[in-house]
Structures are given as structure tokens and as C-alpha cells.
Amino acid sequence: MFRLYESDGCGLCEQAKALLGQTPIVHVGCELIDIAHDEQLIERFGHHIPVLEHQSSKQLLFWPFDQVQLAQWLKQLPEFSDLQE
């Protein structure tokens, strides 16, 4: 359902993973993608990681984001539009 583009040794990525860990709706269905071994992903996200992607809509949420921004982003996705903040 979600992908988090990240890389080993990325402090911001660790912060994003900790934040997502507090958000069960994302954490449970989140695939971690290490961009380090994929040239296309490095080109696309290299200077922007961590980046959260909703797989079916391809919507992206770029770091930095907090719980409020994450909730707002989720609410604009069709299947989460009825979420309470």
C-alpha cells in the first residue's frame, strides 16, 4: 500500500521510520525501499529521501513531514478520506 524510499545511514530516514511507526495505518502496509542500489531511484529521489509513496495513486510525500502533515496527506487519498485527525 505504501513505500518509503530511504537508504542505510540516513538519519532523516530513521526519523521518518520512527514517525511512521506511530501511524499504524501506514506502518503495517509500508515497504522499505533502499535506493542505494538502483540508479533510477537514486536519480529520482537521491536528494529528497525519505519519500513516502502511496502505491496505487503514486502520490508522494516528501520529507520533512510531521504527524499532522501525514494525516492531511492521507486524508486526500480516496481510501482514507474519512480519517479523523
BAVEX-647194 format. One record per residue: residue number from 1; y, x, z of N, C-alpha, C in turn. Coordinates in steps of 0.001 Angstrom, whole numbers, plus 500000, padded with zeros to 6 digits. Atoms other than C-alpha are relative to their C-alpha. Layout:
N
(NUM, (Y, X, Z), (Y, X, Z), (Y, X, Z)),
...
***
This chain:
85
(1, (498812, 500810, 500000), (500000, 500000, 500000), (501272, 500867, 500000)),
(2, (498868, 499086, 499943), (502400, 502881, 500842), (499515, 501428, 499799)),
(3, (500242, 498562, 500101), (502572, 506578, 500048), (501188, 500713, 500619)),
(4, (498945, 499136, 499497), (504527, 509202, 501941), (499839, 501341, 499316)),
(5, (499993, 498699, 500655), (505345, 512187, 499770), (500582, 500991, 500991)),
(6, (499635, 499044, 498967), (505531, 515204, 502062), (499390, 501351, 499673)),
(7, (500600, 498691, 500180), (504480, 518815, 502479), (499769, 500637, 501366)),
(8, (500267, 499279, 498752), (502960, 521015, 505185), (501196, 500862, 500364)),
(9, (498910, 499164, 499525), (505538, 522779, 507299), (501377, 499383, 499841)),
(10, (498729, 500700, 500198), (508250, 520230, 506518), (500345, 499253, 501287)),
(11, (499601, 500625, 498748), (509992, 519343, 509783), (500481, 498573, 499829)),
(12, (499524, 501359, 500260), (511681, 516298, 508274), (498829, 499062, 499727)),
(13, (501196, 500804, 500277), (508287, 515086, 507065), (499303, 499622, 501303)),
(14, (500595, 500296, 498696), (506953, 515339, 510617), (500783, 498901, 500708)),
(15, (499170, 501046, 499404), (509895, 513242, 511826), (499709, 498647, 499345)),
(16, (500284, 501250, 500719), (509208, 510642, 509131), (498633, 499450, 500391)),
(17, (501339, 500455, 499608), (505494, 510511, 510019), (500013, 499416, 501412)),
(18, (499894, 500528, 498638), (506375, 510002, 513689), (500642, 498616, 499985)),
(19, (499327, 501296, 500110), (508729, 507163, 512771), (499056, 498955, 499411)),
(20, (500939, 500934, 500624), (506128, 505554, 510504), (498855, 499652, 500947)),
(21, (501042, 500252, 499010), (503579, 505895, 513306), (500376, 498903, 500980)),
(22, (499504, 501065, 499123), (505748, 503475, 515295), (500116, 498670, 499258)),
(23, (499865, 501187, 500841), (505645, 500953, 512438), (498619, 499647, 499450)),
(24, (501396, 500246, 500383), (502065, 499595, 512269), (499815, 499471, 498585)),
(25, (500157, 500602, 501327), (502627, 497627, 509062), (499988, 501066, 498897)),
(26, (499966, 498897, 500967), (503347, 500898, 507224), (498931, 501025, 500341)),
(27, (500889, 498924, 499560), (501293, 503365, 509268), (498552, 499757, 499590)),
(28, (501400, 500319, 500286), (497962, 501583, 508737), (499682, 500166, 498523)),
(29, (500252, 499941, 501431), (498331, 501449, 504959), (500781, 501082, 499291)),
(30, (499178, 498934, 500576), (500056, 504768, 504320), (499142, 501210, 499637)),
(31, (500706, 498820, 500500), (498549, 507525, 502198), (500986, 501168, 499997)),
(32, (499157, 498807, 499988), (499975, 511015, 502779), (499714, 500820, 498746)),
(33, (500137, 499221, 501230), (500602, 512930, 499552), (500763, 501310, 500169)),
(34, (499374, 498678, 499918), (501254, 516679, 499830), (500391, 500409, 498589)),
(35, (499521, 499716, 501351), (503419, 517520, 496836), (499819, 501459, 499588)),
(36, (499994, 498555, 500229), (502859, 521297, 497121), (499131, 500464, 498835)),
(37, (500935, 499549, 501033), (500026, 521467, 494576), (500095, 499191, 498715)),
(38, (499823, 500839, 501184), (501399, 519111, 491939), (501398, 500232, 499431)),
(39, (498703, 499636, 500593), (504159, 520404, 489662), (500870, 498786, 499696)),
(40, (499219, 501204, 500306), (505199, 516902, 488579), (500620, 499415, 501259)),
(41, (499461, 500525, 498745), (505597, 515771, 492178), (501062, 500930, 500574)),
(42, (498978, 499049, 499548), (507488, 518954, 493040), (501296, 499759, 499238)),
(43, (498806, 500283, 500804), (509883, 518253, 490152), (500654, 498698, 500418)),
(44, (499474, 501332, 499684), (510246, 514613, 491142), (500588, 499918, 501412)),
(45, (499627, 500194, 498602), (510519, 514947, 494933), (500332, 501280, 500763)),
(46, (499896, 498726, 499299), (510839, 518649, 495773), (501162, 500147, 500955)),
(47, (498817, 499855, 499148), (514351, 518474, 497196), (500289, 498749, 500809)),
(48, (499721, 501291, 499372), (514030, 514961, 498581), (498992, 499596, 501067)),
(49, (501024, 500429, 499049), (510905, 514867, 500763), (500548, 500005, 501420)),
(50, (501017, 501010, 500247), (509939, 512970, 502740), (500548, 498786, 499252)),
(51, (499664, 501210, 500752), (509947, 509934, 500458), (498861, 499004, 500200)),
(52, (500982, 501067, 499826), (508179, 506657, 501204), (500014, 499122, 498758)),
(53, (500121, 500841, 501192), (506883, 504673, 498225), (499136, 498780, 500312)),
(54, (500808, 501220, 499974), (505684, 501074, 498154), (499257, 499993, 498666)),
(55, (500769, 499751, 501215), (502858, 501427, 495640), (500114, 498906, 498952)),
(56, (500026, 501040, 501030), (502843, 498038, 493948), (501355, 499799, 499327)),
(57, (498673, 500204, 500600), (506612, 497795, 493416), (500639, 501301, 499528)),
(58, (499452, 498672, 500305), (507255, 501563, 493082), (501377, 500226, 500629)),
(59, (498734, 499825, 499281), (510280, 501107, 495389), (499896, 501249, 500870)),
(60, (499967, 498761, 499230), (511291, 504363, 497081), (501018, 499900, 501125)),
(61, (499077, 499859, 498879), (512893, 505017, 500456), (500092, 501485, 500304)),
(62, (499777, 498568, 499814), (514390, 508487, 500730), (500469, 500289, 501422)),
(63, (499548, 499521, 498705), (514868, 510359, 503996), (501441, 500450, 499860)),
(64, (500311, 500478, 498662), (516850, 510123, 506190), (500021, 498483, 500086)),
(65, (499990, 501427, 499676), (515976, 506633, 507427), (499536, 499840, 501439)),
(66, (500402, 500304, 498630), (515551, 505080, 510846), (499239, 498673, 500005)),
(67, (500771, 501240, 499901), (513661, 502027, 512136), (500736, 498821, 499368)),
(68, (499216, 501110, 500548), (516498, 499658, 511167), (500007, 500061, 498476)),
(69, (499986, 499850, 501460), (516764, 501045, 507623), (498619, 499740, 499405)),
(70, (501366, 500258, 500464), (512974, 500973, 507260), (499723, 498499, 499990)),
(71, (500208, 501452, 499928), (512880, 497324, 508381), (500763, 499281, 498891)),
(72, (499211, 500613, 501080), (515659, 496420, 505927), (499341, 500241, 498648)),
(73, (500676, 499660, 501255), (513815, 498196, 503107), (498743, 499146, 499839)),
(74, (501220, 500806, 500056), (510557, 496414, 503976), (500310, 498543, 499678)),
(75, (499661, 501412, 500200), (512272, 493009, 504043), (500365, 499681, 498556)),
(76, (499657, 500271, 501394), (513421, 493395, 500444), (498769, 500064, 499092)),
(77, (501254, 500030, 500749), (509781, 493813, 499331), (499417, 498593, 500111)),
(78, (500441, 501403, 499989), (508308, 490416, 498347), (499007, 499641, 501105)),
(79, (501019, 500379, 499014), (505289, 490503, 500666), (500454, 500165, 501447)),
(80, (499495, 499799, 498642), (507418, 491471, 503681), (501328, 499288, 500240)),
(81, (498679, 500626, 499911), (510466, 489264, 503123), (500176, 499114, 501233)),
(82, (499882, 500855, 498815), (509668, 487123, 506176), (499914, 500776, 501316)),
(83, (500047, 499184, 498786), (509605, 490051, 508642), (501200, 499738, 500893)),
(84, (498918, 500100, 499023), (511649, 489719, 511811), (500443, 501407, 500362)),
(85, (499500, 498682, 499582), (513889, 492627, 512806), (499851, 500160, 501485)),
***
